Amino acid sequence: MIKVAVLKIKLYTSWVHSLKEKRMVIKSLMAKIRNKFQVSVAEVEDQDVHQSMVIGIAAIVPHSAQADHLMDEMIKFVELNTEAEIVAEEREIR
C-alpha cells in the first residue's frame, strides 16, 4: 500500500538578520532537498520571523520502512547542508 511521508523541520538561524537574508538561505536549502530527494518542499510556518525557518516535506513511498529511511536521510542531508540548527522535527506516515 502506498504511503505519504510527511516531515516538518524547524530550524534556528542565529546569524540571519533580515527576511531577505532568510529567504536566500531557505530557498537554497529547499531547492537542494527537492533536487536530491524528488519530494515536495515548502516553507510552512514563521514566514515573517527572520531567525526561524519551518520546512514541510512530503513524499510518496511504497511502504512505512522506506518512509522512515527517507525521513532519516533528509534530516541528515539538512544537517550537512546548512549552518542552521535543527530545533524540532515532526514525522508522520499516512
WODA-V978131 format. One record per residue. N is the residue number from 1. SS is DSSP state (2 for helix, 1 for strand, 0 for the rest). BURIAL is + if it has 24 or more other C-alpha atoms within 12 Angstrom, else -. Layout:
n=N ss=SS burial=BURIAL
n=N ss=SS burial=BURIAL
This chain:
n=1 ss=0 burial=-
n=2 ss=0 burial=-
n=3 ss=1 burial=-
n=4 ss=1 burial=+
n=5 ss=1 burial=+
n=6 ss=1 burial=+
n=7 ss=1 burial=+
n=8 ss=1 burial=+
n=9 ss=1 burial=+
n=10 ss=1 burial=+
n=11 ss=1 burial=+
n=12 ss=1 burial=+
n=13 ss=0 burial=+
n=14 ss=0 burial=-
n=15 ss=0 burial=-
n=16 ss=0 burial=-
n=17 ss=0 burial=-
n=18 ss=0 burial=-
n=19 ss=2 burial=-
n=20 ss=2 burial=-
n=21 ss=2 burial=-
n=22 ss=2 burial=+
n=23 ss=2 burial=+
n=24 ss=2 burial=-
n=25 ss=2 burial=+
n=26 ss=2 burial=+
n=27 ss=2 burial=-
n=28 ss=2 burial=-
n=29 ss=2 burial=+
n=30 ss=2 burial=+
n=31 ss=2 burial=+
n=32 ss=2 burial=-
n=33 ss=2 burial=+
n=34 ss=2 burial=-
n=35 ss=2 burial=-
n=36 ss=2 burial=-
n=37 ss=2 burial=+
n=38 ss=0 burial=-
n=39 ss=0 burial=+
n=40 ss=1 burial=+
n=41 ss=1 burial=+
n=42 ss=1 burial=+
n=43 ss=1 burial=+
n=44 ss=1 burial=-
n=45 ss=1 burial=-
n=46 ss=0 burial=-
n=47 ss=0 burial=-
n=48 ss=0 burial=-
n=49 ss=0 burial=-
n=50 ss=0 burial=+
n=51 ss=0 burial=+
n=52 ss=1 burial=+
n=53 ss=1 burial=+
n=54 ss=1 burial=+
n=55 ss=1 burial=+
n=56 ss=1 burial=+
n=57 ss=1 burial=+
n=58 ss=1 burial=+
n=59 ss=1 burial=+
n=60 ss=1 burial=+
n=61 ss=1 burial=+
n=62 ss=0 burial=-
n=63 ss=0 burial=-
n=64 ss=2 burial=-
n=65 ss=2 burial=-
n=66 ss=2 burial=-
n=67 ss=2 burial=+
n=68 ss=2 burial=+
n=69 ss=2 burial=-
n=70 ss=2 burial=+
n=71 ss=2 burial=+
n=72 ss=2 burial=-
n=73 ss=2 burial=-
n=74 ss=2 burial=+
n=75 ss=2 burial=+
n=76 ss=2 burial=-
n=77 ss=2 burial=-
n=78 ss=2 burial=+
n=79 ss=2 burial=-
n=80 ss=2 burial=-
n=81 ss=2 burial=-
n=82 ss=0 burial=+
n=83 ss=0 burial=-
n=84 ss=0 burial=+
n=85 ss=1 burial=-
n=86 ss=1 burial=+
n=87 ss=1 burial=-
n=88 ss=1 burial=-
n=89 ss=1 burial=-
n=90 ss=1 burial=-
n=91 ss=1 burial=+
n=92 ss=1 burial=-
n=93 ss=1 burial=+
n=94 ss=0 burial=-
